[in-house]
Amino acid sequence: MSSILDSLPDEPQQDPSPESLNSSNEAQQALKSPKLQVHAPLRMVETAFLASTASLIWFINFYFPLGPVLRIFFPVPIALVYLRWGKRAAWMGTVTSGLLLAVLMGPVRSMLFVMPFGLMGVLLGATWYRRVPWIVSTTLGMLLGTLGVFFRLWLLSVLSGEDLWIYVINQVTEITEWIFLKLQVLATPSVFVIQVGAVVLIAFNNLIYLFVVHLVAWLLLDRLGNPIPRPPRWVQVLIDYEG
């Protein structure tokens, strides 16, 4: 028996070189089942949830208006998608919100949400993600909001067959005449002055709106773990916020 065991060839020793170790590790990794990508379904679920939230806020505000309360949150869900998952997810959220509103309320009201509030959410998300100062993001949002007002007037004028800009001019004319009267200016405002005043009034209204949106997003998104850039120092002092 011992002679038979002695006659058997010795087993070859394993090569302890790094190449052999790497090859064995690669073989073991290949035999393992691939791990599921957790971020992909989470990104899809959060994008769909926030897109539906933006659509629901617009839907509720249209049929049960609560003044400017809900309007402040129109662009915030899309901006939050950008902060959490990037540009592509934000655009997908905007498209999803538009399609959902098109089904629920029709394509016209869907377009009135996408332009400007859906695009504004993408814009604010991009500026907040890049830590742009408030003065820049507020100005860009104000310009987009002003374009959105003219888009709304143009679209509704086409659908109704009436020039709604005339109604805006009439309102601004009354305001301008009242200001001239209070200032005791004995003059009649020209058409050019009235039109410039209308544009300035629309831009100023959007500027105030964007500032309030920034303020609400600053207080809200900090608590959700997605902070936006810090406001100017005078704003922090004004509301006595420690962040």
C-alpha positions in Angstrom: 0.0 0.0 0.0 2.8 2.4 0.8 4.5 1.6 -2.5 1.3 2.5 -4.4 1.1 5.8 -2.5 4.7 6.5 -3.1 4.3 5.9 -6.8 1.4 8.5 -7.2 2.5 11.8 -8.7 2.6 14.8 -6.5 -0.2 17.3 -6.9 1.0 20.5 -8.5 1.3 23.4 -6.2 -0.9 26.5 -6.8 0.9 29.5 -8.2 0.6 32.3 -5.5 1.4 34.9 -8.1 -0.8 38.1 -8.3 -1.9 37.1 -11.8 -3.4 33.8 -10.7 -5.1 35.5 -7.7 -6.7 38.1 -10.0 -7.9 35.5 -12.4 -9.5 33.5 -9.6 -11.2 36.6 -8.3 -12.5 37.4 -11.7 -13.9 33.9 -12.1 -15.6 34.1 -8.7 -17.1 37.5 -9.6 -18.4 36.1 -12.9 -20.1 33.2 -11.1 -21.9 35.6 -8.8 -25.3 36.9 -9.8 -25.3 40.5 -10.9 -26.5 43.0 -8.4 -29.6 45.1 -9.0 -29.1 48.8 -9.6 -31.0 50.4 -6.8 -30.7 54.0 -8.1 -32.6 53.4 -11.3 -36.0 52.4 -9.9 -35.7 54.9 -7.1 -35.0 57.7 -9.6 -38.0 56.6 -11.7 -40.3 56.4 -8.7 -39.3 59.7 -7.3 -39.5 61.4 -10.7 -43.0 60.1 -11.3 -44.1 61.0 -7.8 -42.9 64.6 -7.9 -44.2 65.0 -11.5 -47.6 63.9 -10.3 -47.3 66.2 -7.3 -46.7 69.2 -9.6 -49.7 68.2 -11.7 -51.9 67.8 -8.7 -51.0 71.2 -7.3 -51.9 72.8 -10.6 -55.1 70.7 -10.9 -56.3 71.7 -7.4 -55.4 75.3 -7.8 -57.3 75.5 -11.1 -60.6 74.1 -9.7 -60.2 75.2 -6.1 -58.0 78.3 -6.1 -56.5 79.2 -2.8 -55.0 82.5 -3.8 -51.2 82.6 -4.2 -50.6 79.8 -1.7 -50.4 76.9 -4.1 -49.1 78.9 -7.0 -45.8 79.3 -5.1 -45.2 75.6 -5.3 -45.8 75.2 -9.0 -42.1 74.9 -10.1 -40.7 73.4 -6.8 -41.3 69.7 -7.4 -39.6 69.7 -10.8 -36.7 71.7 -9.3 -36.4 69.1 -6.5 -36.2 66.4 -9.2 -33.3 68.2 -10.7 -31.5 68.6 -7.4 -31.9 64.9 -6.6 -31.5 63.2 -9.9 -30.1 65.7 -12.5 -31.2 67.3 -15.7 -32.5 64.2 -17.6 -34.9 63.3 -14.7 -36.1 66.9 -14.5 -37.0 67.0 -18.2 -38.7 63.7 -17.9 -40.7 65.0 -14.9 -41.7 68.1 -16.9 -42.9 65.9 -19.8 -44.7 63.5 -17.5 -46.5 66.4 -15.8 -47.5 67.8 -19.1 -48.9 64.5 -20.4 -50.8 63.9 -17.1 -52.4 67.3 -17.2 -53.2 66.8 -20.9 -55.2 63.7 -20.0 -56.9 65.3 -17.0 -57.5 68.9 -18.2 -56.8 69.0 -21.9 -53.7 70.0 -23.9 -54.3 73.8 -23.6 -54.2 73.9 -19.8 -51.3 71.4 -19.9 -49.3 73.8 -22.1 -50.1 76.7 -19.7 -48.4 74.7 -17.0 -45.4 73.6 -18.9 -44.8 77.1 -20.1 -43.6 78.7 -17.9 -43.9 76.6 -14.6 -42.5 73.3 -15.9 -39.6 75.0 -17.6 -39.1 77.3 -14.6 -38.7 74.2 -12.4 -35.9 72.9 -14.7 -34.3 76.4 -14.8 -34.4 76.8 -11.0 -33.2 73.3 -10.4 -30.2 73.9 -12.7 -29.3 77.2 -11.1 -29.7 75.8 -7.6 -27.7 72.7 -8.4 -24.8 74.9 -9.7 -25.1 77.1 -6.6 -25.9 80.2 -8.6 -26.6 83.4 -6.4 -30.2 84.3 -5.9 -29.9 87.5 -8.0 -29.0 85.4 -11.1 -31.6 82.7 -10.6 -34.3 85.2 -9.7 -33.6 87.3 -12.7 -33.6 84.3 -15.1 -36.8 83.0 -13.6 -38.4 86.5 -13.9 -37.5 86.7 -17.6 -39.0 83.2 -18.2 -42.1 84.0 -16.2 -42.6 87.2 -18.2 -42.3 85.2 -21.4 -44.8 82.8 -20.0 -47.3 85.6 -19.4 -47.0 86.7 -23.1 -47.3 83.1 -24.2 -50.5 82.7 -22.2 -51.9 85.9 -23.7 -51.0 84.8 -27.2 -52.4 81.3 -26.8 -55.7 82.4 -25.2 -56.1 85.2 -27.8 -55.7 82.7 -30.6 -58.2 80.3 -29.0 -60.8 83.0 -28.1 -60.4 85.1 -31.3 -59.9 88.3 -29.2 -56.8 90.3 -28.5 -56.4 89.9 -24.7 -53.5 92.3 -24.7 -56.0 95.1 -25.1 -57.5 94.2 -21.8 -54.1 94.4 -20.1 -53.5 97.8 -21.7 -56.8 99.1 -20.4 -56.0 98.0 -16.9 -52.5 99.5 -17.0 -54.0 102.7 -18.5 -56.3 103.1 -15.5 -53.4 102.5 -13.1 -51.2 105.0 -15.0 -53.9 107.7 -15.0 -54.4 107.2 -11.3 -50.7 107.6 -10.7 -50.6 110.8 -12.8 -53.5 112.1 -10.9 -51.9 111.5 -7.5 -48.7 113.1 -8.7 -50.7 116.0 -10.1 -49.2 115.5 -13.6 -51.3 117.3 -16.1 -50.6 115.0 -19.0 -52.1 112.1 -20.7 -49.9 109.0 -20.9 -49.0 108.0 -24.4 -49.6 104.5 -25.8 -45.9 103.8 -25.7 -45.6 104.7 -22.0 -48.6 102.5 -21.2 -47.2 99.5 -23.1 -43.8 99.9 -21.4 -45.6 100.2 -18.1 -47.5 97.0 -18.8 -44.3 95.1 -19.5 -42.6 96.6 -16.4 -45.6 95.7 -14.2 -45.6 92.1 -15.5 -41.9 91.8 -15.0 -42.1 93.2 -11.5 -44.9 90.9 -10.6 -42.8 87.9 -11.7 -39.8 89.2 -9.8 -41.8 89.2 -6.6 -43.2 85.8 -7.4 -39.7 84.3 -8.0 -38.3 85.9 -4.8 -41.1 84.2 -2.7 -40.5 80.9 -4.5 -36.8 81.1 -3.6 -37.7 81.9 0.0 -40.2 79.0 0.3 -37.8 76.6 -1.4 -34.9 77.7 0.9 -36.9 77.0 4.0 -38.5 73.8 2.7 -35.7 72.0 0.8 -33.3 72.5 3.6 -35.4 70.2 5.7 -35.7 67.7 2.9 -31.9 67.3 2.6 -31.6 69.2 -0.7 -30.5 72.7 0.3 -30.4 75.5 -2.3 -27.8 78.4 -2.3 -27.9 80.7 0.7 -29.9 83.9 0.3 -28.4 87.4 0.7 -27.4 88.3 4.2 -30.1 90.8 4.6 -32.8 88.1 3.9 -31.3 85.9 6.6 -31.2 88.8 9.1 -34.8 89.8 8.1 -36.3 86.4 9.0 -33.8 85.6 11.7 -32.9 82.2 10.1 -30.0 80.1 11.3 -28.9 77.6 8.6 
